[in-house]
Amino acid sequence: MAGYEAGFHDLTEGVRDRDLPVEGDVPAWLDGALYRNGPARWTVGDAEADHWFDGLAHLTRFSFDDGAVRYTNRFPRTDAYRAAVEDGSFAGQFSSTDGYLSRVKSMLAGDATDNANVHVARIGGDLVALTETPNWLRIDPETLERRGALDYDDEVTAHHVTAHLRQDPDSGAHWGYFTKFGRHNEYVLFRIPEGTTRRERVGSVRVEKPAYMHSFALTPTHAVLVEPPLVTRPARFLLPGSGGFIDNYDWEPSRGTRFLVFRRDSGELVREATVPAFFTFHTANAFERESDGTTELVVDLVAYDDDSAVTDLSMSALRGGDAGFPSGELRRYRLPLDGGEPGHDHLANEVEMPRFSPRVHTREYEHVFAQSTEMDGGNALVRVDVAGENPGVARRWEEPGVFSGEPIFVPRPEGDAEADGVVLSLCLDADAERSVLLVLDGDLTELARAPLPHAVPFGFHGEYFVSG
């Protein structure tokens, strides 16, 4: 394996609570656990998933204690895992087509895939693995074993669900949205109060052609859905030969990209703003501020010119070296609530996986941490300074042959400055054919690294949780 192709091999090895060698010094105050989620197996016998997003869910755990790092990884034994391993069927739903007609009918009936390979969260006292269907999984936080499905304390029907929940920094409630397909398609904004598994509908809007949306933004008083013109008519899902879920979506740039702004207290849709078409996977932070006598919402996100960030991620292209990591432009969109024209500013090029300090969520802030593909033979990590008159990349970490993962920022408990903390990133050392956990400070100076016993395929998202 050479280059980034090593990040798309099939992992079969499992490790339980292994001490990792540490080079450098991990801060002693780091005493929690980092959990990461992502696909890590695409081939079983003669069966193969068609798209990166359809690989089998794989979880990793890095626990920290007085400078030591311990590592566990596991494939949760989901129904999707058993179907793949025992029957040779990839029931991924995103783009893989094996048995797709029956799977879509199941999705519309509320029995979608449980291949929860996108993100993690703490919900109702449990560690939960998330995917873009309602079938989220409770996970043992020590062993990463599947404890069962997350049982919702409600009667809500949802079909396509964001795996990028936003946790309110004051109430602790998780916020999200889902798309409900039917005679009347609708986007539904919901919240899950802290300590519960109850999804409460907050607001909704009907749409004729639902879009594929991956994440959204939250401010203290508003929620913002970002609707790119990658749209479908859900009846297409049921047609013979319709392919995978995302194959039924069309890029219609003449529609533009629409921002849908809801009040969080009433659920009222208070603003719609359409801008020239772009696609996005990930928002960074969002906040509210006064500008020229009116309140404007500020939404930072990674934008693409079209939908190729989705369509170019087939496993044949990735494993053959014909495709690379998606990377876009970090932009700042400004949405005046008085109906004024929206605008946007350029912040940085060639970035993805934007993260920021959880302490500044929904507040005006200074730094975005992100992957950068603006280098040959690897991925860098960058800190983009977004405040002030000259935003842009201010700090950078890179190493030839190393492909960085999502940079997760952990603030120092007694720290005051926004960048006072560490960045955790699971990276692939392509030359050594193994992964390494990096620990950087807020200026992206390396503090420590912990090599793994194997190469973990490129994952998606994760969270750090403090002990207790």
Steps between C-alpha positions, in 0.01 A plus 500: 500500500628844414378849572150560624373172349620337825217683673240303305617145572276260691581483870432168673718521812350593836693628802371524857634756750860495378765736635645704214860618493512878541764722345504837675280615785122475512367769738405346835171696508377297202314229692198408289444297184493574129249296299507489122265347247529416133486225239783245506393202291358506150571147371368167629566204272380601155275776629624858502348831603485749214555820697731610781201592716361143487790327678429313822497712815821485704560671835825597670561612857807677636500541878740740672633472854798692639679513165424141400283400201302177468332385180195288412336441163196298398240438232161517676305182419213677324240344275686659209826339617340156526337538159837583346707234678245218494309572179745707296249785471595864554183667623661840515217697335713802405622384159549123509231330295493142630136426581425870494132490410409303810723722715334822383157357566627413847632854545166654408336259743732614777732196493817649351861386523669493840848541350575791734833613356491881506531655847461452875315686776385459858121472506282403793802389701633270226784517252322488164629427149321715242417461134267675254205276578307493831663168595758624748686255723581496870867411545689372804747783573774259614478206259324674207259208481148562373254526788196523277301757311434840652138488612327831438245623750270637230288408198693708245540363145825600330678375189822685418656643818806714561778328694641844586304590811568834665501512879373819657778629727251624761221241518697196386221409256601347168355663190466347155276468197361224284327462166168320493404357162137451406206658327623823654877503544628714782810608687449478874708678764511310829666500840581228752494641856804411708474166676219374275453315172191703410503674162284810521384660175581870505428619147452373146464604138353311205712449189415357161848367424702424815873569494787294633615696806775374729535756781352828622579797724379618838509847657362603842151571361492350150567179307615517138452224242723525193320352199723440195335430164572126517137392497269205439144390455471219758277289275812433294638291786245229424565469127678184381863565415501825696839428655605625841350774714726781379472382137141625501605858569564750218718809503279794396720810537235736364313455830788655694581408859239598756543595865195420715502687832277381786441661837597251768234610748196487271619289207387774261675520164604866507739532207572335168800619302621358169858545379691369196520122508755319712515165676608447859556212737610682812426819682748639751367742762216753475401801707296821506621859495374850443595657167375830356208513739376146442574153630683275260574131527854395414549144374846360426510192274704311243360559151544317168411620152293188426408153624822326391602486867236225527509336159880464479527281811443156349718227645638408158626855449637537853678165503630555149648838581270679257335716766613696799362642820220749457616846594326828451502867587436616854245780465315732734138568402320803642120485524325823610178420681329814365489350151812671369720338239719216628872517437807289552871531567788272411690355798725221366552260209538121478359403840253254652388358836474840674499496882519765772515524876174377659521796738421744220213307339229748385726795595718734301836329486858508371623162373399213273713185495483296179662253265685651208574323173719786385817285503649216296517150643285553807244711683593788726321637804432873508367759737299764319467826690154627409478819708633839393543662161746248352369148561698203373732214586714607795651171622587177320623149584613260230727203447580333165311175454258567786128543433330682785154430634235728645661737755303485825575788736496436876520816717725498805277498810657812652576670170377848411610553139290332233800308363620387845463125467600211276407373157453123466525351151514138390735497201625243251876461458489359147869407487482302826153365408363573846300771669626742761311713750635855501479737797565862401459822693272781385779645287537159329835430660542127552496391864479124461410214271387143566552247217230232458567133425317524166365741243145616576316589178405864461209570730249779527427663835557474871468666839704529816318446828647585839511227764188460708 
